[in-house]
C-alpha cells in the first residue's frame, strides 16, 4: 500500500487539475450514519418522509422524522482527518475543488473553500412559498417545526428531497470540474446514487485518472477506478498527505 500511495502522491503532484468527489463514507468517520447498507438510515426510516410531495402535504409529520434523522445526528458532529486533509490539499494548491453528495457542511467547517454541494446543505432552511433562506442555527427543532418569519410557512431543509432536481448551479459546476479534471479522487462514495455518480464517470470519459479511496469495492471499482486505495478515508488521506507534503 505504501508504494501505491507514493505513486498516487506523484500523480497528484504532476496533475494540473485534481478534484475530489465525496460521499457518505467520508462522514461516517465523524459519526454520521450512511443512508444505505446494513447500518443505513433507510433500514430504520421510510424514505417517503423525504419525498417533496409528502413534505408539501404533511410538513409537520415530515419534520418529526427530519428532526431525528438529520439534526439529532448532525448537530454535534465535527470534521474528521479526511475533511481536514482535503482542506489542506486545497490550501496548498494540489486540489482544485470538492464535489460532495453530503449535506453536512463538514468540508466547509474543515476549511475547504471550493465545495460544490450536489445535494444541498442541511445547515440552511428555505421557505417554499417566498424563497427566504435561514440558518438552521436560528431555530430550536426540539419543540416546534421552524417557520418562515414572513408568512408562517413551515421551512424545508435546503437539501434535495426525492422528487426535486439537483440545484442548477451545483450541477453545472460539478460537471464542469469533472470535464477539466486530470485526476478525480473518489472518496466514500459507492456510485449507487444517480445522477451524482455520473460526475466521476464524466471525469473518466474526459481522460481523468480515477483514484478511489474506500474500505470495500464499489460500483466505481468495477467500472471506472484506475487505482483503489483500500482503507478508511481519514487514515488513507493522512498517509497520502504525508507523501504529498
N, C-alpha and C positions, 0 to 999 in steps of 0.2 A: 504493500500500500504506500509506503514511504516514497518509493521510486515513482509510483504513479502520480502521487501528489506533487512531487517535484517537477514532473513532466507537465502537469496541468498549470503549475505556477509559471513555468517558462512560456507556455502558450499564452497565458493571460498577460504576461509582461510584454510579449510581442504583438498583442492584439491592438487594433485601432478602436474597436467598439465592443466592449464586453457588457452584457446586460444580465440581470438575474430575474428569473421567473419563480415566484414563491407561492407555495400552497399551505394547507393546514398543518402539514408536518413540521414546519419551522416553528409554529406557535404552540404545538403540543408540549414542547420543552419549556414553555412558560406556564404550563398548567391549563391551557385551553384545550378541551376535548375536540377531536375531529367530528365531522358530521357523519362520515361513512365508516364502515368497518365494524369489528366486533364491539368496540367500546364507543362507537359513534352516537351522536345525539339523535340521529333518526331511528335508532333502535329503541329509544325511550319516548320520543315525541312524534306526533303525526305531522309530516311536512305541510299538510293543508293549512296549518295555523300561520304559515308564512306565504300563503297564496294571496296575491294582491286583491283579488275579488273577495276572498274571505275577510281580509282586513277591512275593506271598504264597508262590508255589510255587518261585520262583528268586531269593531275595533277594540272594545273593552275586553272581549274574550281573547282576542289575539294578543293583547298586551299582557294578559295574565301568563301567557306562555313566553312571550318575548322577554319579559322581565326575568324569568327564571333561566331561559336558555342562554341569553346573552349577557344581560347586565349583572346577574348574580355571579357569573363566571368571569366576566371581563374586567369588572371594576378595579380589582386589586392586582391584576396581572402586570408584570414588568417585562421589558425586553430581555432576551437571553443572549448568550455569547454569539449566536449566529446573527442576530439582528445587529449587534454592535460591530461585528466584523464586516458585515456588508456596508455599514455606515463608514467604517474606517477605509474600506476599499474605495468608496466613492470620494472620500476626503482626499485620498492620496492619488486620485485620478485614474485608477485602474478599472473602475466600474462606472459606467455612464448613467445607468438608471435601473430601477426596480419596477417590475410589473408584478403586482400581487393579486391573488384571489382573496386574500384575507381582508377582514373588515375591522380588525382590532386596533389599528393605528400604531402598532408596536414598531414598525420600521421608522416612522417619524419620531417616535419617542426615543429611539436609539440614536437619532441624529441624521438619518437619511433625508436628503433634500428633494431628489427627483424620484417620486414614487407615483406610479400610475395605478390607481385603485380600480381594478376591473369590476369589482362587485360593490363598490361604495365603501362607506365608513360608518361604524356604529356610534362614533362619538358625536355625530351630527344628527339632528332630527329635523324633519321638514313637514310643513303643513300642505296637504294635498289640495286644499282649497285656494289659498292665497300665495303659496310658494315661499313663505317666510321660513328661514332656517334658524335653528337654535343649537347651542352647545348642549349636549346631553347632561353636562355637569350642572346645568341650571335647575335641574329637576330632581325631586326625590321620588323614585319609582316605587318605593316600598308602600306608599299609601294610596296614591291615585295615578291614573294614566296621565301623561303630560299633555297639556292643551295649549293651543295657539293663543297668544295674548291678543291677537287681532280679532279673531272670530270664534274662539272657543272650540274649534275643531280638535279632535284628538290627533296628536302628531304621530308621524310614521318615522321609524329609523331610516336614515338616508343610505340604506344599502339595498341591494336588489332582492326583491321578493319574486317568487315564482309568478310568471306571467308578465313580468316587466322586462324591458330591454336594457342592454348594457348602456351606461352613460356615454353619450356620443363622443365627448372629448377624451375620456379614458380609452374607449375603443380605438379611436383614430390614433392616439399617441402610442398605444401599446403595439399596434401592428406596424406603425412607422418605425418604432425602435427595433422590432423584430426584423424588419427588412434591412436595417442598417447594420445589424449585429454580425460580427465575425465569430464571436463566442457567446453562447447562451448557457448560463448556469441554471439548471432546473433543480429547485430545492424544495423538498417536502410536498411535491405535487404528484398525484397518481396518474393524472392525464385522463380522468374519467368525466370531467365536467366540461361540457360544451357551452359556449364557443371558446371559453378560456384556453382549452387545450390546443386550439389552433394557433395560438401565439408561438409556442416553441416549434410547432410544425412549420409555420411560416418562416421562422428563422432558419430551420434546416433546409427548406426549399430554396432559400436565397443564399445558401452557402455557408451558414454558420456551423461551427463545431458545437455539438450539444454535450455538455458535461453535466451529468446527473448526480446529485447528492441525495441519496435515500437509503434507509436501512434495508429495504427489500426491493425486489424487481417490481416494476410498474408497467402500465401500458406504454409509457415512453421508452422504457428499457428495450422492449422488443421492437419498437417501431422506428425510433429516430436517434436514440442515445449513441454517442460515439465512445464516451468514457463514463463508466459508472463507478463513482466513489461510494462504496457501500458502507454506510455508517450514519450516525446521527448528525444533524446539521451543525449543532454547536461545536462538537468535538472535531468534526471534519474541517469546518471552516477555520477553526482556530489553528489547526495544523497547517492548513493551506496558507493562512495569513502569515505564519512564522516563516514559510518558504518564500512568500512574496516580499516581505519587508525585512 
